Amino acid sequence: MYKVKVFVTLRESVLDPQGVAVKKALHAMEYKEVDEVRIGKYMELTLTDNTNIDERVKEMCEKILANTVIEDYRYEVEEVVSS
């Protein structure tokens, strides 16, 4: 089995209103050292087959997991060893 960790973030050129709101809240709580906040998504997929794993994961990301017009994604694949 394989665990795929997918990280999706807004592109740098896209305004992140949720991140701005969190930054303001942090500043209101006296965490003034916070300069910027960007909000993203994290997903874990468990796959049973590693055939064309990179191709398949890219396809999943581009079709449903990320909006590639405004978001970037990256992923990590690790083999899960059963004990």
C-alpha positions in Angstrom: 0.0 0.0 0.0 1.0 3.6 -0.6 0.2 6.8 1.3 0.0 9.9 -0.8 0.1 13.3 1.0 -1.3 16.1 -1.1 -0.8 19.7 -0.3 -2.9 22.3 -2.1 -2.2 26.1 -1.7 -3.4 29.2 -3.4 -1.0 30.6 -6.0 1.1 33.5 -4.7 -0.7 35.8 -7.1 -4.1 35.0 -5.6 -5.5 37.0 -2.7 -6.1 34.9 0.3 -9.0 36.5 2.3 -9.1 33.7 4.8 -5.4 34.1 5.5 -5.9 37.9 5.9 -8.6 37.3 8.4 -6.5 34.8 10.4 -3.6 37.2 10.4 -5.8 40.0 11.8 -7.1 37.7 14.5 -3.5 36.7 15.4 -2.5 40.3 15.6 -5.5 41.1 17.8 -4.3 38.3 20.1 -0.9 40.0 20.4 1.0 37.7 17.9 2.4 40.7 16.1 5.4 38.8 14.7 3.1 37.0 12.2 3.8 38.7 8.9 1.7 36.6 6.5 -0.8 33.7 6.6 -1.7 31.5 3.7 -4.4 28.9 4.1 -4.3 25.6 2.2 -5.6 22.1 2.2 -4.0 18.8 3.1 -5.3 15.4 2.0 -4.1 11.8 2.6 -4.9 9.2 0.0 -4.2 5.5 0.5 -3.6 3.6 -2.7 -3.4 -0.1 -3.1 -1.6 -0.1 -6.5 1.6 1.8 -7.5 1.1 1.3 -11.3 1.6 4.8 -12.8 1.3 6.3 -9.4 2.7 9.7 -10.3 0.5 9.9 -13.4 -2.6 8.9 -11.5 -2.0 11.2 -8.6 -1.4 14.2 -11.0 -4.6 13.3 -12.8 -6.5 13.2 -9.5 -5.1 16.6 -8.4 -5.8 18.3 -11.7 -9.3 16.9 -12.1 -10.7 17.2 -8.6 -8.3 17.8 -5.7 -7.0 21.2 -6.8 -8.4 24.1 -8.9 -5.3 24.6 -11.0 -6.5 28.0 -12.2 -5.8 29.5 -8.8 -4.1 26.7 -6.8 -0.8 24.9 -6.8 -0.3 21.4 -5.5 2.5 19.1 -4.5 2.5 15.6 -3.2 4.6 13.0 -1.5 4.3 9.2 -1.9 5.5 6.8 0.7 5.2 3.1 0.9 3.3 1.8 3.9 4.9 -1.3 5.4 2.5 -3.5 7.3 3.9 -5.0 10.5 
